[in-house]
């Protein structure tokens, strides 16, 4: 079992040795003390601080091992910009999502922040202020496409919200299957304060999560709610009391990922597909989608393993086959 650590201890382990040969190399960093494998997107260079403001370190992707094998942790790491969504971060997240999609060993993904007190502050407005109008349109389209791809990941996705998730940051979380927040986290689609509207799916996903009337109220008023209120509204599934390491939501998300991990991976993927597709159509069509997804698990070796384990009164060992 991978060791649970607080954010401070975890961040102290992020001392990356340079291994890349060029500025576009993807690095694989091994942290022996925690037995976790990290992939850093976007370049090379040594990190000598708990976290870095270098754009090469804007995103960290960690593939857990041991009994946690199959869990991927995607950590945003732009401390000076409060994890604001920049062109570079969008590109790096696209790369990470693409790698995850291609890896059949992945069973769940946790999206979190490596910066205490912040999940994601939304769009990088300083960067956007330097853009031409045509560039803004292109960037918003790219960000929307990224969040759509995030939502289309075939495995369960969990947003661990330990700090502020505003604008595009909340839209990113809304694209995840499950959201967990600390009680002190702040969340809101605040775009109307800037005389714009949510542009990366917020006007569509928020009503589907909390209902049309409440979604309109929050968006019209640009209201920000804390984790406790977000849980009451149904915006997040769980609100947990924040701890001294400021990573309570992440730790709860890891617990949930560990609950998901032993289950049949093909069944989980098919269940997600059936729910996501079925919720958008009428019940009759939804039942047909469920039937089609069920048919996909019948010929699997995992289904036979589940039956055998039940008969033999032992824990099943699923391989995703």
C-alpha positions as CSV (number, residue, x, y, z in Angstrom):
1,X,0.0,0.0,0.0
2,X,1.4,3.3,-1.0
3,X,2.2,5.6,2.0
4,X,-0.3,8.4,2.8
5,X,1.5,11.6,3.3
6,X,0.6,15.2,3.9
7,X,1.1,17.8,1.3
8,X,4.2,19.2,2.9
9,X,6.0,15.8,2.9
10,X,4.7,15.1,-0.5
11,X,6.0,18.4,-2.0
12,X,9.4,17.8,-0.3
13,X,9.7,14.7,-2.5
14,X,9.3,16.7,-5.7
15,X,13.1,17.1,-6.3
16,X,13.3,16.1,-9.9
17,X,16.6,15.1,-11.5
18,X,16.9,16.3,-15.1
19,X,16.7,13.5,-17.6
20,X,15.5,15.1,-20.8
21,X,17.6,15.7,-23.9
22,X,15.6,18.6,-25.3
23,X,12.9,21.1,-24.3
24,X,10.0,18.9,-25.4
25,X,11.2,15.8,-23.6
26,X,8.8,14.0,-21.2
27,X,10.6,13.1,-18.0
28,X,9.9,10.1,-15.9
29,X,11.0,10.7,-12.3
30,X,11.2,8.0,-9.6
31,X,10.6,9.0,-6.0
32,X,12.0,5.9,-4.1
33,X,10.8,7.2,-0.7
34,X,7.2,7.0,-1.7
35,X,7.4,4.3,-4.5
36,X,5.4,6.5,-6.8
37,X,6.2,7.1,-10.5
38,X,5.9,10.7,-11.9
39,X,5.9,11.9,-15.4
40,X,6.6,15.6,-15.9
41,X,5.4,17.2,-19.2
42,X,6.9,20.0,-21.1
43,X,10.7,20.0,-20.7
44,X,13.8,19.5,-18.6
45,X,15.5,21.1,-15.7
46,X,16.2,20.4,-12.1
47,X,13.7,21.3,-9.4
48,X,15.2,22.4,-6.1
49,X,12.2,23.8,-4.4
50,X,9.0,22.2,-3.0
51,X,7.2,23.6,-6.0
52,X,8.3,25.5,-9.0
53,X,7.1,28.5,-10.9
54,X,8.9,27.2,-14.1
55,X,6.4,26.6,-16.9
56,X,8.0,23.2,-17.5
57,X,6.6,22.1,-14.1
58,X,3.1,23.5,-14.5
59,X,1.7,20.0,-14.5
60,X,2.8,16.8,-12.7
61,X,1.4,13.4,-13.5
62,X,1.9,10.6,-11.0
63,X,1.2,7.0,-11.7
64,X,0.8,5.2,-8.4
65,X,2.2,1.7,-7.9
66,X,1.8,-1.3,-5.6
67,X,-1.7,-1.9,-4.4
68,X,-2.5,1.6,-5.8
69,X,-1.4,0.7,-9.3
70,X,-4.0,2.0,-11.7
71,X,-4.5,5.3,-9.9
72,X,-3.2,8.4,-11.7
73,X,-2.8,11.7,-9.9
74,X,-2.7,14.8,-12.1
75,X,-1.4,17.8,-10.1
76,X,-1.6,21.5,-11.3
77,X,1.5,23.4,-10.2
78,X,1.5,27.1,-11.0
79,X,1.9,28.7,-7.6
80,X,2.5,32.3,-8.7
81,X,-0.5,32.2,-11.0
82,X,-2.8,30.3,-8.6
83,X,-3.0,27.5,-11.2
84,X,-4.6,29.8,-13.7
85,X,-5.3,28.1,-17.0
86,X,-2.7,29.3,-19.5
87,X,-1.8,28.2,-23.0
88,X,1.0,26.1,-21.7
89,X,-1.1,24.4,-19.0
90,X,-3.8,23.6,-21.6
91,X,-1.2,21.9,-23.9
92,X,0.3,19.9,-21.0
93,X,-3.1,18.7,-19.8
94,X,-4.0,17.7,-23.4
95,X,-0.8,15.6,-23.4
96,X,-1.6,14.1,-20.0
97,X,-5.2,13.2,-21.0
98,X,-4.0,11.7,-24.2
99,X,-1.5,9.4,-22.4
100,X,-4.1,8.4,-19.9
101,X,-6.6,7.5,-22.7
102,X,-4.1,5.2,-24.3
103,X,-3.2,3.4,-21.1
104,X,-5.5,0.4,-20.4
105,X,-4.0,-0.1,-17.0
106,X,-5.4,3.2,-15.7
107,X,-8.4,2.6,-13.4
108,X,-9.1,6.1,-12.0
109,X,-7.7,9.6,-12.2
110,X,-7.5,12.3,-9.5
111,X,-7.2,15.9,-10.5
112,X,-5.8,18.1,-7.8
113,X,-3.5,21.0,-7.0
114,X,0.0,20.9,-5.7
115,X,-0.4,24.5,-4.6
116,X,-1.8,24.9,-1.1
117,X,-5.1,26.8,-0.8
118,X,-5.8,26.8,-4.6
119,X,-7.4,24.3,-7.0
120,X,-7.5,26.5,-10.0
121,X,-8.3,30.2,-10.2
122,X,-9.7,30.0,-13.8
123,X,-8.3,31.6,-16.9
124,X,-4.9,33.3,-16.8
125,X,-6.3,36.9,-17.2
126,X,-2.8,38.4,-17.4
127,X,-2.0,36.2,-20.4
128,X,-5.4,36.8,-21.9
129,X,-5.0,40.6,-21.7
130,X,-2.1,40.4,-24.1
131,X,-4.2,38.4,-26.7
132,X,-5.9,39.7,-29.7
133,X,-9.6,39.1,-29.9
134,X,-9.1,36.3,-32.4
135,X,-6.6,34.7,-30.1
136,X,-9.1,34.8,-27.2
137,X,-11.7,33.0,-29.2
138,X,-9.2,30.3,-30.2
139,X,-7.9,29.9,-26.7
140,X,-11.4,29.5,-25.2
141,X,-12.2,27.0,-27.9
142,X,-9.1,25.0,-27.0
143,X,-9.8,25.2,-23.3
144,X,-13.4,24.0,-23.9
145,X,-12.1,21.1,-26.0
146,X,-9.6,20.1,-23.2
147,X,-12.4,20.0,-20.6
148,X,-14.6,18.0,-23.0
149,X,-11.7,15.5,-23.4
150,X,-11.3,15.4,-19.7
151,X,-15.0,14.6,-19.3
152,X,-14.7,11.9,-22.0
153,X,-12.0,10.0,-20.2
154,X,-13.3,6.4,-20.1
155,X,-12.3,5.8,-16.4
156,X,-13.7,7.5,-13.2
157,X,-12.3,10.9,-12.6
158,X,-12.3,12.7,-9.2
159,X,-11.7,16.4,-8.6
160,X,-10.0,17.0,-5.3
161,X,-10.8,20.6,-4.4
162,X,-8.6,21.8,-1.5
163,X,-8.8,25.4,-2.4
164,X,-10.4,28.0,-4.7
165,X,-12.0,26.6,-7.9
166,X,-13.3,29.6,-9.8
167,X,-14.4,30.1,-13.4
168,X,-12.6,27.7,-15.6
169,X,-11.2,25.9,-12.5
170,X,-14.7,24.9,-11.5
171,X,-15.6,24.0,-15.1
172,X,-12.7,21.6,-15.0
173,X,-14.0,20.1,-11.8
174,X,-17.5,19.9,-13.2
175,X,-16.2,17.7,-16.1
176,X,-15.1,15.1,-13.5
177,X,-17.3,12.3,-12.4
178,X,-17.0,13.0,-8.7
179,X,-16.0,16.2,-6.8
180,X,-14.7,16.2,-3.3
181,X,-14.0,19.5,-1.5
182,X,-12.6,20.7,1.8
183,X,-15.0,22.6,3.9
184,X,-12.9,25.8,3.4
185,X,-12.6,25.5,-0.4
186,X,-14.3,28.3,-2.5
187,X,-16.2,27.5,-5.7
188,X,-18.0,29.6,-8.2
189,X,-18.6,30.5,-11.9
190,X,-17.8,34.1,-11.5
191,X,-17.5,35.1,-15.2
192,X,-20.4,37.6,-15.2
193,X,-18.3,39.8,-12.9
194,X,-16.1,40.3,-16.0
195,X,-19.1,40.8,-18.3
196,X,-18.6,37.4,-19.9
197,X,-20.2,34.0,-19.4
198,X,-18.7,30.6,-18.5
199,X,-17.1,29.4,-21.8
200,X,-15.8,25.9,-21.1
201,X,-19.0,24.1,-20.3
202,X,-20.2,25.7,-17.1
203,X,-23.6,26.8,-18.5
204,X,-24.3,23.2,-19.5
205,X,-22.7,21.1,-16.8
206,X,-23.7,23.1,-13.7
207,X,-27.4,22.8,-14.4
208,X,-27.0,19.1,-15.0
209,X,-25.3,18.7,-11.6
210,X,-27.4,21.0,-9.3
211,X,-30.5,21.8,-11.4
212,X,-31.4,24.6,-13.7
213,X,-32.8,27.1,-11.2
214,X,-29.9,26.9,-8.8
215,X,-27.4,27.0,-11.6
216,X,-28.9,30.2,-13.0
217,X,-28.8,31.8,-9.5
218,X,-25.1,31.0,-9.0
219,X,-24.1,32.1,-12.5
220,X,-26.3,35.2,-12.6
221,X,-25.0,36.4,-9.2
222,X,-21.4,35.2,-9.7
223,X,-21.8,33.6,-6.3
224,X,-19.0,31.8,-4.5
225,X,-19.8,29.1,-2.1
226,X,-17.6,27.1,0.4
227,X,-17.3,23.4,0.5
228,X,-20.0,22.9,3.1
229,X,-22.5,24.8,1.0
230,X,-21.4,23.2,-2.2
231,X,-22.1,19.8,-0.7
232,X,-25.6,20.9,0.4
233,X,-26.3,22.1,-3.1
234,X,-25.0,18.8,-4.6
235,X,-22.2,20.6,-6.4
236,X,-19.7,18.2,-4.6
237,X,-20.3,14.7,-3.3
238,X,-18.3,15.1,-0.1
239,X,-17.1,18.0,2.0
240,X,-14.3,17.1,4.4
241,X,-12.8,19.2,7.2
242,X,-9.5,20.7,6.0
243,X,-6.4,19.5,7.7
244,X,-3.1,21.2,8.6
245,X,-1.5,20.0,5.4
246,X,-4.3,21.5,3.3
247,X,-4.9,18.2,1.4
248,X,-7.9,16.8,3.1
249,X,-9.9,16.6,-0.2
250,X,-7.0,14.9,-1.9
251,X,-6.7,12.3,0.8
252,X,-10.5,11.6,0.7
253,X,-10.2,11.3,-3.1
254,X,-7.4,8.8,-2.8
255,X,-9.6,6.7,-0.4
256,X,-12.4,6.7,-3.0
257,X,-10.0,5.8,-5.8
258,X,-8.8,2.9,-3.6
259,X,-12.4,1.7,-3.3
260,X,-12.9,1.8,-7.0
261,X,-9.5,0.1,-7.8
262,X,-10.4,-3.5,-6.9
263,X,-13.6,-3.6,-9.0
264,X,-13.8,-4.9,-12.6
265,X,-12.1,-2.3,-14.8
266,X,-14.0,-3.1,-17.9
267,X,-17.3,-3.1,-16.0
268,X,-16.4,0.3,-14.5
269,X,-15.8,1.7,-18.0
270,X,-19.0,0.3,-19.3
271,X,-21.0,1.6,-16.3
272,X,-19.6,5.1,-16.8
273,X,-20.4,5.0,-20.5
274,X,-24.0,3.7,-19.9
275,X,-24.6,6.5,-17.3
276,X,-23.0,9.3,-19.3
277,X,-24.8,8.4,-22.6
278,X,-28.1,7.3,-20.9
279,X,-28.6,10.5,-18.9
280,X,-28.7,12.5,-22.2
281,X,-31.6,10.5,-23.7
282,X,-35.1,9.2,-22.8
283,X,-35.4,6.2,-20.5
284,X,-36.2,3.8,-23.3
285,X,-33.1,4.7,-25.3
286,X,-31.1,4.8,-22.1
287,X,-32.1,1.2,-21.3
288,X,-31.0,0.2,-24.8
289,X,-27.6,1.8,-24.1
290,X,-27.3,-0.1,-20.8
291,X,-28.1,-3.4,-22.6
292,X,-25.4,-2.7,-25.2
293,X,-22.9,-1.9,-22.5
294,X,-23.8,-5.0,-20.6
295,X,-23.2,-7.1,-23.7
296,X,-19.6,-5.9,-23.7
297,X,-18.8,-7.4,-20.3
298,X,-20.3,-10.8,-21.0
299,X,-17.4,-12.3,-23.0
300,X,-14.7,-10.9,-20.7
301,X,-12.3,-13.0,-18.6
302,X,-12.9,-10.7,-15.7
303,X,-16.6,-11.7,-15.6
304,X,-15.5,-15.4,-15.3
305,X,-13.0,-14.5,-12.7
306,X,-15.6,-12.7,-10.6
307,X,-17.9,-15.8,-10.7
308,X,-15.0,-18.1,-9.8
309,X,-13.9,-15.8,-6.9
310,X,-17.5,-15.7,-5.6
311,X,-17.7,-19.5,-5.7
312,X,-14.3,-20.0,-4.1
313,X,-15.0,-17.2,-1.5
314,X,-11.8,-15.3,-2.3
315,X,-11.0,-11.8,-3.6
316,X,-11.2,-11.6,-7.4
317,X,-8.1,-10.5,-9.3
318,X,-9.2,-8.6,-12.4
319,X,-6.9,-7.9,-15.3
320,X,-9.1,-5.8,-17.5
321,X,-9.5,-8.6,-20.0
